[in-house]
Amino acid sequence: MKNNLIPKIALILSFLVLTVSVAIVIWTKVTTNHNNVIMQGANNVDYYSDEDNIESARFYIDAVLAHKNKNYQQAVELLNKQIKSLPTHAQSYFLLARIYEEHILPGHDGKMLTEMKDNYLSYLRLKQNGKRSHTVKLKIAQNYLRSALNSNKSSDLDNAYNILVKLDQNDSDVRMALGAVYLAKNINDKAVKEFENAVSLEASETKTKYNSLGIAYIKSGKYKEAVKALEIAVLLEPSNDYAHNNLGHAYLKVGKFIEAKQQFEKAVLLNPENKKAEKNLNWVLTNKEIQRKIKIERENETRLKQLNAVNSK
């Protein structure tokens, strides 16, 4: 029975199948347990220029000014006026979707993600090969991924996958999202490959990468690699309680029981609402076999210190 103790640890992984907080990985961050796996990106996009160069699109021009001045509600009203007067104006749909994605408007408790997706789809219907189409397709795929991670809908995972595989596979944001899809589908070797090859990321996305990669390694049974990835994750983002919890799991898998306990303690300290970390910590503290192994580890550490002290004289 003792040899089977570690595999019986329940609910150690701190993600729900997404991160990605990931988090999803659109890169707009979300606050699900899987949030560190998925959402960030689509950088360096020209958000304002009118692809159709329609000089009469005065509502759009005024909406851009309102957006730049952070008057998002006014921008929404102007964009809706522009769409009503000129339904084929693609840029109005794009900017409207961006506002719904990035901001909480007055009278709403959260971001209007359904409206975001609808307006991105409207842009694509008008500009299937527009200069923003790659960004829009990625964001729609990420929206499907977010939905799948929150609701476990396999159809949304399939929708995300079908979009992502048609995008530029050298785009690191695409790789991160594909990795999250594979992770959710338990195709762990492909998830590892995508996360490993997502190299051109901003600092915030790199934090997401290593937590995601660590989870993929754990699910692939590559525990030493998981430890290395998750140690980088907590180094890059010491306040990420999910990464600490995942690192605690990895430490348990390689027999580092003291370090595992410390990581669970850090996760709970950072976020007392992290029920998975709390359950893991309680398991470690109350399991007699684990406590016995922790005692042996400490005794071995003490003997090693004593031996080093003798050798240094």
N, C-alpha and C positions, 0 to 999 in steps of 0.2 A: 504493500500500500504506500509506503513512504516514497517509492520511486515515482508514483503517480500523482504526488501532491501538486506539483507545479502546474501540470496541464489542467488541473481542476479549478484553478483560480477563475472565479466568475466575473464577467463584465469588467475585465481590466482595461480594455481599450476604451479611450475617451472619445470615440466618435460614433455617430449614429448614421447608419446607412438608410461626408458631407458630413468633415469637415466637415475643412477646407475649411468653423468660423470660417471656413473656410473659410463658410466661408468661405464657401464657398467659396471659387477661385475664381470675377468678371473683370472683372475685377472691381467689384464693390463689395465690401466686407459684409458678411451676415453673421449672426450670432447663434448658429446652431452648433452642436458639439463637433460636427464635422467641418466647422467653418474654417479650420486651418488647412483644409485640403484644397479649396477651390477658388476663391473669387478675388480678383484684383484687376488688372491690366488694361489693355487697349489704350496705350499711351501715345503721345505725340500725334493726336488726331486733330485735324482742322475742323473745329466745331461750328464755325460761323459762315464761311464763304458760301455764296449761293451758286450751286453747280449749274443752274439754269440762267444765271445772270439776269434775272427778271427785275428791271428797274422799278416796275410798278408795285413790287411786293413791299409796300411801305409798312404794313403791320409787322412783317418779319424784321425789317430794319430796326423798327422801334423796339421789337421784342429782344433783339440782340443787345441793344443798349440797356434795356431793363435787366437783362440777364447779367451783363457785365457789372451792373450796379447792385447786383444781388437782390433785386426786386423780383423774386421768382413768381409770385402770384400775378403780378402785372404782366410778366412775360408770358405766362400761360394764357391769360385772357387775350393778349395780342396775337399769339400764335393760333388760337382757336378762331379768332376773327379772320386771320389770313387763310386758314384752311377752308373756312366757310366761303370766303370770297374767291379762293383759288384752290380747289381741292387737289390739283396736280402739283402743288408746291412741295417737293420732297423734303427740302431743308427744314420746313416748319415741323413736319412730323419727327424729324431727327432730333431737333433741339427740344421739342416737347417731350419726347421719350427720355432724353437725357435729364431733363428737370425732374420728371417722375422717378427716375432711377436714383438720383443723387440727393434729393431734398424732400423733407416732410413739409407739406403745404398746410396753411391754416385750415383748421376744421378737420384734419385727418390725424389719426393716431400713428400712422407709419407711412412708409413709402408706397406709392401706388404702382406696384409692379405689374399688375394686369394691364393697366393703361400704358405703362412703359412698353411692354411686349407688343401691344396692339399698334402703337405708333411706330415702333421699329419695323413691324411687318408692313405697315402702310408705306414706309420709306422704301422697303425692298420691292414692293409691287411696282413702284415707280422707277426705282433705280437698282435693278437686279445686279448690274455691273458698275454701279456708281463708285466714286472714290472712297466712300465710307462703307461700302457693302461688306467688306471683310470684317470691319469692326462691328457692324450691326449683326451679322450672322453669328459672330462669336458671342455677342451679348445675348442673343436669343438662345443660343445653345446653353450658355451659362444659366439663363433663367429656367430652362427646362431642368438643368442639373440641380439647381437650387430647389425646385419644386420636388424633384425625385428624392433628394436627400431629406426633405422635410416630411414627405408623405409615403416614401417607399413605393412610388408608382414606377413600375418597370417600363411602362410606355414612355414616360418622360425621359428616362435614361436612354432609351432607344432613339427618341427624337434628338436628344443632345448629341448622341454618337453619330447619327446620320448626317448632322450638320458639320460636326467637327472633322470627320474624316475627309471632307471635301475642301477643307481650308488648308492654308499653307502649313505643312507639317514641320517647317523650320521655325515657326512662331512659338516662342516659349509659353505664351499664354494659352495657345491651343494645346500644347503638350501637357500643361498643368491640368486643364479641363479634361482632356482625354485620360490622364492618369487617374483623376477622380472618378470618371465613369468606370474604368477598369477596376478600380478599388471597390466601388460599390457592387460590381458584378462578380467580385472575387476572382478576377483574372489578374492575379497578383504579380506574375512575372512581367506582364505588359505594363502594369501600373508602375512597377519599379523602373522599367526602361524609360517610360515617359518622364517621370520625375527626375531621373538621373540626367536626362538629356535636355531638361529645361534650364538652360544656362544663362540666357540673356534676360535676367530679371532685376527689377528694382529691389532695394533693400527690404521693403515690407513684404514683397513677394518671395524673397529668398527665405524669410522666416517661415512662411507658409510651406515652401518646398521641403525643408528638412523635417518638419513635423509630418508632412504627408509621406515623405520617403521612409521615415522611420516606421510609420504604420504599415506601409506596404511591405517593408522588410519583415516586420513581426508576422504579418499574415502569410508571408512566404517561408517562415521558419528560419530566416537569416538573422538570428538574434544578435550576434556580434556586430553585424553591419547596422542593425537597428540602434544599438547602443551608440555607435559613432554618430549616426545621423541625428539622433535625438539629443545627444550632448551638444551638438552644434545648435540645434533648435533652441534649447534653453539658454545657451550662451548668447544667441542673437536676440532672444526675447525672454528675459528672466521672469516676466510677469505673466507668461502664458501657462495657466494652471493645467490645461489639457496636455501640453507638451511635457510638463513635469510628471503628470499621471502616466502618460505613455512611456516615458523613460523609466519610471518605477516598474512598469510591466516588463520592459526589456531587461532591466537589472535582475528581476526575479528569474527570467528565463536563462540567464547566464550564471545564476547562483550567487549574485551579489546582494545578499539579503539586507544588510545594513543600509547600503545605498538605496535599495528599493524603498525601504521604510522612510528614509529621509525625503525621497522624491514625493511620496504620497503625502507626507506631512507638509511639504512646501505647497503642493497643489491645494490642500485643504486650507492652509493659511492664506493663500492668495485668493481663494474663492470658497468660502464655507458652504456655498450652494452646489458645489460640484459633488453630487451624490455618488458618482462612480469612484472618485478619489477617496471619499469618506468611507465607502464600503470596502475598498481595497485596503485602506489603512486599518480599519477595524479587523479585517481578516488577518492581516499580518500580526497585529497586536494580540489577537486571541488564539491564533493557531499555535499549538504547543510545539509542533515539529519545526515550524519556522522560527519560533523563539529559541528553540534549542540550537538551531543552525546559526542564528544571530549571536548567541552566546559563544559558540565555537569560533566564529569569525573574530569576535572581540578578543578572545583569549589568544588566538593566533597573531592578531595585530600587536597585542601586548608583548608576546614572546619575541616577535620580530623587532620591535623597538628596543627591547632589552638586549637582543643579540647585536643590533647595530651600535648600541651604546658601548658594549664591550669591545667590539671590533674597532671602534673609533679611538679607543684609548691607546 
